[in-house]
Amino acid sequence: MKTLQQAADDLMEAMQDEADLARLKDQALLDALTKRAPQQPQEGAAKSPDVATRKGSQ
């Protein structure tokens, strides 16, 4: 039979493992979003010179 201290240690270890897994999932999601994010500003940046050209031609 486990002692209370052993049970507490096992619980803490399981909770730490769960937290580590959640952190890895969060990092994977952040990495995936970061890979998409640069594409959006590039599209907006590509439109900016057009706007400046239109203002200059008017």
NORPEGI-V160017 format. One record per backbone hydrogen bond with DSSP energy under -0.5 kcal/mol. CO is the residue of the C=O (numbers start at 1). NH is the residue of the N-H. If there is no record, write none. Layout:
co = [CO & CO]
nh = [NH & NH]
//
This chain:
co = [3 & 4 & 5 & 6 & 7 & 8 & 9 & 10 & 11 & 12 & 13 & 14 & 15 & 16 & 17 & 18 & 19 & 20 & 21 & 22 & 23 & 24 & 25 & 26 & 27 & 28 & 29 & 30 & 31 & 32 & 33 & 34 & 36 & 36 & 37 & 37 & 38 & 39 & 40 & 41 & 42 & 43 & 44 & 45 & 46 & 47 & 48 & 49 & 50 & 51 & 52 & 53 & 54]
nh = [7 & 8 & 9 & 10 & 11 & 12 & 13 & 14 & 15 & 16 & 17 & 18 & 19 & 20 & 21 & 22 & 23 & 24 & 25 & 26 & 27 & 28 & 29 & 30 & 31 & 32 & 33 & 34 & 35 & 36 & 37 & 38 & 39 & 40 & 40 & 41 & 42 & 43 & 44 & 45 & 46 & 47 & 48 & 49 & 50 & 51 & 52 & 53 & 54 & 55 & 56 & 57 & 58]
//
